[in-house]
Amino acid sequence: MSLEAKLKFEQWMSGYLTQENVLLGRKGPVCPFVGPAQEAGVIHLRTLHTEPEDATDDLVHGLRDLLDYFAGLPDPEGKESLATLVTVVEGLPEHRWRLLDAAQGRMRREAVRRGLMVGQFHPNCPEPAFWRSSFAVSRSPLPLVAIRHMDFHDLLFLHSDPSLFAEYRKRFGFRYEENREVPAEFRELYDHAPQLPAASGSSYIDYQRTTLLHALHQPRTNQPAESSFYLAGQSMELLFALVLEEVRSSQEAMVMDDLGRSAWHLRRGTAGMRLLSGFWDLLSTLSPGEFHAFRDALGDASGLGSYKYRALEFALGLSSPSMATAFEGVPDADMEVHRSLHDASVYDDALGVLVRLGRLDRAAIEPRRNPEAVRAAWAGIHREETVSSERLRWSESLMDLAQAFGRWRLLHLSTVERVIGYKPGTGGTAGVDWLRQVAAERVFPELWEARSDLGGGPARTGGCPAAHPHSPSP
């Protein structure tokens, strides 16, 4: 580790991690482990050297080696729970820092199965604080990874995933089951943590968790039409999660400048959005009378409460801190929404690609976006690239997703108008009028606007693309 990196790390620990922070939402230092671990002398420092072209898989291999190294360290007698391995990641370009988030996500289950916790930190890290999700708690002056043993308090990070919770319960369940004194908020999380059903003996049922899946289909009335409404809503929630996952995977490929792989994930995300649009066909079969027969049973339930959809909106660049506040205090949902709010959007990363291609000056997107410059950059790709160009196909895959998302919103509008007319929407919205305003928003606006700057015949299907004055040499 360089002297400069070591000084930055030590200043971050002494000036941030071991201090109270009013934004944290609780009293005490940002990380309650650091101070005691420092006093016990059980913080181990290492450096992970990376190459500028390293991908997520390379970082995963590096993290796995670090887990092995940490597991092989001698346990400090009486201080086992405080032992920590902090590794500074050197050589990773700034635009690839987000690969640490992806690598940590892939390694999390493996680490937890081994009784370990692994966390990533970097200047743009989107991880929110548990007690105040609007605070991005894991931002550090340099990219690094921390590994430590699982602790009783890690229920805060493991309770929402059944497989992760099972590992926590294996190690700390006795403290709850023997009725030992535990904080009330921990008891609440523990008692309501989701658990997977016992094995059924059927490979298909156990793989798809169909017993649990069908048990979750619980309409509130005996009205036959509610079952279609209920199933459509649950299915859309699963598809929102799929599209969000594909969008994030496309971003991961973008920061590696792998436009072909990015387009592949965007293609699958777009297919997910098209499936989502198909559910409006199902919901359009509800007559106004059928819907109103069970509408009162919804209470205040509304699509506004879909945290996966809101996280997807933010991931597409339609960020709104005010919309995120609606989820504050809602277990798990607030973490998911604010993580997406703190993170770069797919469009942010797409513009970063244009910068690295030499088609856009960084000053045109930082600190604020210059719409005219971005619009010109997108138009330039269409003028100067052939339809066989990877860059043009990638930009059009972004447009496919934008169009599919816009179509989903328009179909939402028309379906609501067909079924309830201009009545107020559930959840207190203005119904159709509000949905019409939302449907008018464009994902990737300059990519749409660039079409107005283009003319002439169809895109060329062959030949050499015109040279761009700032394009890197092939």
ABEGO torsion letter per residue (X at the ends): XBAAAAAAAAAAAAAAAABBBAAAGBBEBABAAAAAAAAAGABBBBBBBBBAABBAAAAAAAAAAAAAAAAABBBBBGAAAABBBBBBBBGBBAAAAAAAAAAAAAAAAAAAAAGBBBBBBBAABABBBAABAABBAABBABBBBBBBBBBAAAAAAAAABAAAAAAAAAAAAAAAAAGBBBBAAAAAAAAABBBBBBBAGBAAAAAAGAAAAAAABBBABABAAAAAAAAAAAAAAAAAAAAAAAAAAAAAAAAAGBAAAAAAAAAAAAAAAAAAAAAAAAAAABBAAAAAAAAAAAEABBAAABAAAAAAAAAAGBBBAAAAAAABGBBGAAAAAAAAAABBBAAAAAAAAAAAAGABBAAAAOABBBAAAAAAAAAAAAAABBAABAAAAAAAAAAAAAAAAAAAAAAAAAAAAAAAEABBBBGGBAEAAAAAAAAABBBGAAAAAAAAABBEBBBBABEBBBBBAABBBX
